[in-house]
Amino acid sequence: MTKQLQKLCLTGSAVLFSFGAAFAQNPGIQAGAQAIQQASSDLQAYFEPVTTLIYIIAALVGLFGGFRIYSKWQNGDQDVQKSAIGWVGAVLFLLSIAAVLQAVFFA
């Protein structure tokens, strides 16, 4: 019984080894890995302009919010502080999104 078990184990390991070698040399797998690598580098190439765009949007939101706050302040509105906190929060959110994108995709 033990010789048959040894023979079976040896045959099974030889079959598994041959499948592993065939899959490792498969050109489809290598082409897929190269495609994933190319997509990753293309995606990273887009993040610098995207973060620059986010900074520009944050600057515009900050300017617009500053004008809105100044307008409310000159008109004597009671909720100037609440409005200022909201606009500053929006700018800080945009800046933090840009920082998080850079930390995730460039670190």
N, C-alpha and C positions, 0 to 999 in steps of 0.2 A: 504494500500500500504506500509506503513512503517513497518508493521510486516513482510511482505514478504521480504522486503529489508534487515531487520535485520536478518532474517532467512538465506537469501542468503549470507550475509557477514559473519555470524557465521559459516556457512557450508564451505565457501571458505577458511576462516582462519584455520579451523580445518583440511582441506585437505592439505593446504600449510604447516601447522605445522607437520603433519604426514609425508609428503615427506621430510621435513628438518631433522626430527629425523631419518628417514630411511637412508638418505644419510650420515648423521654424523656417523652412526654406521656401515657403509658399510666397510667390511674388505678389499675390493679392493682399496678404497681410502687410508686407513691406510697403506696398503702394498706399494702403490705408493709413499706415503710420506716417508716411510722408505727407499725405493729404491733411491729416490732423495737425501735423507740425506747421504746414504752410498756412492753414486756417488760423492757427494760434498766432503766428507772426503777423498775418494780415490784420487780425483783430487788435493786436497790440499797437499796430501802426495807426489805428483810428483813435486811440484813446487820448493821445496828446491834443489833437484838434478838438475833441469833445470836451476835455477839461478846460481848454482855453475858451470854448464857447460858453461853458457853464460860468466861468469867471466873468465873461462879458455880460451875460444875463444877470448875474448877481450885481454887477456894477450898475446896470440899468435899473434893476429893481430898487437898489439903494438910492439912486438919484430920484426916481419917481416917488419913492416913499418919503424921501427928504422933502420934496416939494409938497407932498400931501400933508405931511406933519406941519410944515411951516404955514401952509394955508389954514389948517385947523387952528394953529396957535394964534395966527393973526385974527381969525374970526371969533376967537374966544370960546371955542368949543370946550366942553368939560372932559371929553374923552381923549385928550391929546396924548396922555401917558399910555393909555391902552393901545392906541394906534401906533405909537412909537415902538412899543414892545412887539407888536405884531410885525411891523416892517423889519425891525432889526432881527427878529426871529426868522423871518423869511430869508434874509440875506445870509445869516449864519447857517441855515439849513442848506442853502445852495453851496456855500463854501465847504461845508462838511461833506456833502455828496462828492464834490470834486476831490477832496482829500482821501475819502474812502475808496473812490475809483482808482486813484493812483496807488494807494497802499495795497489794494487787492491785486491789481493787474501788473504792477511794476515791481513788487517786492519779491 
